[in-house]
Amino acid sequence: MHAQENIAERIAGVRARIAAAATRSSRDPQSIRLVLASKTQPPEVIRAAYQAGARDFGENYVQEAVAKHHALAGLHDIQWHLIGHLQSNKVRQACSMFQLIHSLHSARLAHAIHRAHPASRFHVLIEVNLGGETSKHGIAPAEVARLIEEVREYVHVGGLMVIPPPVVNPEQSRPYFSRLREMRDSLAAQSGLGLAELSMGMTDDFEIAIEEGATIVRVGRAAFGERKR
């Protein structure tokens, strides 16, 4: 089977699973955006996914994304998401390539984004470290409201993002997803901002995330297959 056909089949399977999860939770499948986590995938594989109907791609590293951005410049409606940690020295490059940054975690970073993109407020999500893991980036839950107030004039905060701690059973991620949804609802009421987006759920648990309110799921292996090491 050709790579493009294989990817098309995989993406169709992911979309079917998204639709089923949405139906179970009485949601419109069209309200959920599939972002393909394309870390380590070469441009020709991303192009095949694009030809299969995918439009949103998530990268972890700015430098890796640069080459892909240039190689796929002809795909004018492709949407690039930064789903990994953003270093301050990469902000200008990031703002020139990505449409949405999922990993804002500090006021300092928000100010750097504003300086790099002063014409309008750049679209971001705030990454929340719900598990309190020192190995992960993201802001502590108790600090999110303060951060929103500090940065709302400089960036457009569209919602929240979370990566739960590793679990044996994907069902164990459910409390983190429900907590992020509850946090979003509370913060939206406090701040008066829409905060419509909840970026949560990956290959192993995206269906559970959808049942708990995810509007963006970040799926890699289910679409591209196992990464070659």
N, C-alpha and C positions, 0 to 999 in steps of 0.2 A: 504494500500500500504506500502511495506517495505521501511525503510529509504533509503536504497541504491537505490531502484528504483525511489523514489521521487527525490533524489538528482540528479540521472542520467538524469531524465526528465527536471529538472530545469536547469542543466548545458547545456543540449542540446538546451533548449530555449534561454539561454544567448548566446550561440555560433551562433544560427540562427540570433539573433538580431545584433550581431557583424558583421556577414557576410552581412546582409542587409545594415547596416550603411556604411560598407566598399564599397559595390557596389554603393551606392548613391554618394559616394565621389571618385569613380573611383580608389579605392585602392584594393590591394590584401588582403583578410581576413586573410591569413596566416602571414601577416606582423604585426598583432596585437596580443600581448600576453595577455592572460586572467590570471590574478592573483586573486585567490579566497581569499578574506579577511576573514581569519579564526579565528579572535579574538573571544574568549569565546567558540569556538567549541571544543568539546572533540576529542581525537585521533580517536575514532571509526567513527566519522562523517567525519573527514578528510580522513580516510582510504576509506570510501565509495565513497567520491569524487574522490580519486585517482583511485579507481577501475572503476569509470565512465569515466576515461580518463584525469582527471585534473593532472597537474604536478607542477604547480606554486601556492604557498600559501603565503599569506602575514600576518604577525603578527605585532601587535602594541607594545607589551611588551616583552623584552628579557626574563624575568623570566618566563612568561607564556609559551614562546616558548621552553624553556629548556625541560620541561617534555614531550612536544609533540615530540620534536626532538629525545629524547631517546625512547619513545614508538613506534615511526615509523621508527626507524633506519634501519629496513630491507627493506624499500622502497628506493632503492639506487639511483634512478633517480629523486627523489623528489627535488624540488628547493624551498628554503626558502627565502623570501623577508622580510626585516624589513621596514615596511611602517609607523611606528610611530616614535616618538621622541627617540633619542638615548642619554642616559645619559653617561657621561664620565666614570663612574665607571662600566659600563656594556660593554665597548668596546671590551675587550678581549673575553668575552663570545660571543658577537655578531659576531665577526670575525671568531669564530670557528664553527658557525652554519649557518649563512646566506650567500647566494651567491651574493646578491645585497642589498645595503642599499640605500633606497630612500630619506633619510632625512638628508643629510649632510647640515649643516648650518653655519659652522665656520671653520677657519683655525686651531684653537685649536683642534677641533674634528678630523680633517683630520690628524694632527700630531699624535694624540692618536691612530687612526686606523693604521697608518703606523708603529708605535712602536709595536702594537699588531700583525701586519701582515707584517713583513719587507721583506719577501722573494720576494714578487711581489706587484704591486700596486693593492689594493683592489678596486673592482668595486662599484662605488657610483653614485647617482644622487644628484643634489643640489635642496633642497626644497626652493621654492621662495614664499614669502608671498605677493602675488599680491594685496590682499585686505587691507594690512596694519593693520591687526587685532592683537591687543595686546594679545589676548587669544590664538593665534597660534604661533607655531615655524616657522622657515624659515627665509631666509635672504631677505632684501629689494631689489627690482629690481635694484636699482642704484649701489648696492654693488656686484652684481653677477660676473661681469667681473673681478673685483679685486680679488675676492675669487678664481676664476678659476686660475688666474695667480699664486696666492700664494700656491695653493695645487696641481697643476698638476704634480709636481715631486713626490708627496707622495701617491696620490691615482689616480685611473683611473676614470675620470669624463666622464660618458657615456651620460649625458643629464640632463634634468630638471624635477622637479615634482611640482605639485601645488594642493592645496585643496582650491577651491573657497569659498567665504563667503556663508553662508546659504541663499537660495533664495526660493521664493514661487513657481516660475515657472522655471523648469530646463533650459528653453531657456535663462534665465538670466545669466546662467553660460558661455554661448558661448563667450562673450567678453574676459573673463579670459583665456579661452582655446586658442583663436586666438592670444591673446597677448603673451602667453607663447611660442606659435609656432614662432611668429615673433621674440621674444627675442632669442630663440634658434638659429634661422637662422642667426641673426646678430652676436651672440656670436661665432658661429661656424666659420663664416667668419673672425672675428677678431682674434680668438685664433688659428685657424688652426686645431682644434680638430673636430672629427666627430660629437660629441654630438647627436648621432642618436636617443636617447630615449626621449620620452615625456610621463611621467607617469601622466595621468590625466583622470578623469572620474570615477564615482562610480555608484552604482545601479541606482540612479535617473537620471543620466545625461551622462552615458558612451557613448550612441549613438551620442550625440552632440559632445562629446570629440573626438570620432573617426572621425566625419565629419571635425573636426578642426585639425586633424593630430596626435592624440594619437597613440602611439605604444604600450603602456601598459595601461590596464584598471584594476581597483581594485574593484572587485565586491563581496559583501557579501550577503545581503538579497535576491537578485534575485536568488542566487544559493542555499543558506541554509535555506531560509525562515526567518520570523521575529525572532529576538532574544528573548529568554525567559528572562524575567526580574525577 
